[in-house]
Amino acid sequence: MEGLKINQERRAGVILHPTSLPSGYLDDDVMRWLDWMAESGLGVWQMLPIGPTQPDGSPYQTSSMHAGDPRLISLQSLVDEGWVEPEVLEREQISDQEKALHLLEAWRAFDSQADEDARGALARFVHEEGHWLKDYALYRALKEEQQNRGWWDWPELIRKRDPAALVRASQRLSHKIDYICFEQHRFFRQWIALKAYANDRGVHLFGDMPIFVAHDSAEVWARQELFLLDEEGQPLVVAGVPPDYFSATGQRWGNPLYRWEQMEQENFQFWVDRMRTQLRLFDLTR
């Protein structure tokens, strides 16, 4: 009912990705932005997808349809909780590589020092989000191990998700997998706090859910039977648009298409789960 109420009310809004703010993190800049929106009578903050981008940087070709981009995580929050040294905040700019090192530092501190409550919160998150987090964390760990190659170029047993091979990989990469789960827990914790701050000020978050998912993503690797792929993991057909006013030759997006009949046999659980994540992070979604 709340969603219907939001849609029925006329509101002014603005589209701006969080990375366009000065720091590009979920920190005080975001809170000041939300304060300004509320003071200006703006009730909707619309943005592009916030998933983990790949080397091309496109928010429409993310490596997961559920995960958040760890580059958005606020270091201030990690400093406040004692997982990162305060000196890192003295830097005016921090590169993505440096950010990754600080997140790893936070994980190591958490792993060695966290109390029972903090560990319990992480364990609950991993359990509640396990329907996507388990595959995503393993995918990320394997992708790093495979020098960032697409999953279709991984060793055959891993590419085809042989159960025994997956167990061995999970054991071999357990430390990396634990770190990725911690990383996503921090992202979701910070994002949910941001959403609450926005809602308290009468601002609704408006997300963006692309209809297709990236070929090189955790979901396509984990659920290959749901996509039109050949035996080698390559798309039989890909998404795009025909020639139009913007492009005389059309656009080739490269996303694999769905096997809708297979999804229907599962009562479209793939889409139910996807929408559930969106509605946890946003008040509205496009």
Long-range contacts (C-beta under 8 A, 24 or more apart in sequence): 2-283, 3-283, 3-284, 6-204, 6-283, 6-284, 7-284, 9-43, 11-42, 11-43, 11-44, 11-204, 12-41, 12-42, 12-43, 12-44, 13-42, 13-43, 13-44, 13-45, 13-46, 13-206, 14-42, 14-44, 14-45, 14-46, 15-46, 15-47, 16-45, 16-46, 16-47, 17-47, 17-48, 17-50, 17-59, 18-47, 18-50, 18-72, 19-71, 19-72, 24-71, 24-72, 25-72, 25-73, 25-74, 25-75, 25-76, 26-72, 26-73, 26-74, 26-77, 26-190, 26-191, 26-194, 27-74, 27-75, 27-76, 27-77, 28-76, 30-194, 31-194, 31-197, 34-194, 34-197, 34-198, 34-201, 34-203, 35-201, 37-201, 37-203, 38-201, 38-202, 38-203, 42-203, 43-202, 43-203, 43-204, 44-203, 44-204, 44-206, 44-284, 45-198, 45-203, 45-204, 45-205, 45-206, 46-206, 46-207, 46-208, 46-286, 47-205, 47-206, 47-207, 47-208, 48-208, 49-207, 49-208, 49-209, 49-210, 50-191, 50-207, 50-281, 54-214, 54-216, 55-148, 59-208, 60-210, 60-253, 61-214, 61-216, 61-254, 61-255, 62-213, 62-214, 62-217, 63-136, 63-139, 63-140, 63-143, 63-214, 63-216, 63-217, 63-218, 64-132, 64-136, 64-139, 64-217, 64-218, 64-219, 65-132, 65-209, 65-213, 65-217, 65-219, 65-274, 65-277, 66-129, 66-132, 66-133, 66-136, 66-219, 66-273, 66-274, 66-277, 67-132, 67-133, 67-136, 67-184, 67-187, 67-218, 68-184, 68-187, 68-188, 68-191, 68-281, 69-187, 70-99, 70-100, 70-103, 70-183, 70-184, 70-186, 70-187, 71-96, 71-99, 72-187, 72-190, 72-191, 73-99, 73-103, 73-183, 73-186, 73-187, 73-190, 74-190, 75-99, 75-102, 77-186, 77-190, 78-102, 78-103, 78-106, 78-186, 82-109, 82-113, 83-107, 83-109, 83-110, 84-109, 103-183, 103-186, 104-179, 106-182, 106-186, 107-178, 107-179, 107-182, 107-183, 110-182, 111-178, 111-182, 121-185, 121-189, 122-181, 122-182, 122-185, 125-181, 125-184, 125-185, 125-188, 125-189, 126-181, 126-185, 129-184, 129-188, 131-273, 132-218, 132-219, 132-273, 132-277, 133-181, 133-184, 135-218, 135-219, 135-221, 135-222, 136-180, 136-184, 136-218, 137-176, 137-177, 137-180, 137-181, 137-184, 138-166, 138-169, 138-170, 138-173, 138-177, 139-217, 139-218, 139-221, 139-222, 140-176, 140-180, 140-218, 141-169, 141-173, 141-176, 141-177, 141-180, 142-169, 142-173, 144-176, 145-173, 150-215, 150-216, 151-216, 151-220, 151-221, 151-233, 152-232, 152-233, 152-234, 159-221, 159-233, 161-221, 161-222, 161-224, 191-281, 192-280, 192-281, 195-281, 195-282, 195-283, 199-283, 204-283, 204-284, 205-281, 205-282, 205-283, 205-284, 206-282, 206-283, 206-284, 206-285, 206-286, 207-278, 207-281, 207-282, 207-284, 207-285, 207-286, 208-285, 208-286, 209-274, 209-275, 209-278, 209-285, 209-286, 212-239, 212-253, 212-255, 212-256, 212-257, 213-255, 214-255, 215-254, 215-255, 215-256, 219-270, 220-256, 223-270, 225-259, 225-262, 226-258, 226-259, 226-262, 226-263, 226-270, 227-256, 227-257, 227-258, 227-259, 228-256, 228-257, 228-258, 228-259, 229-256
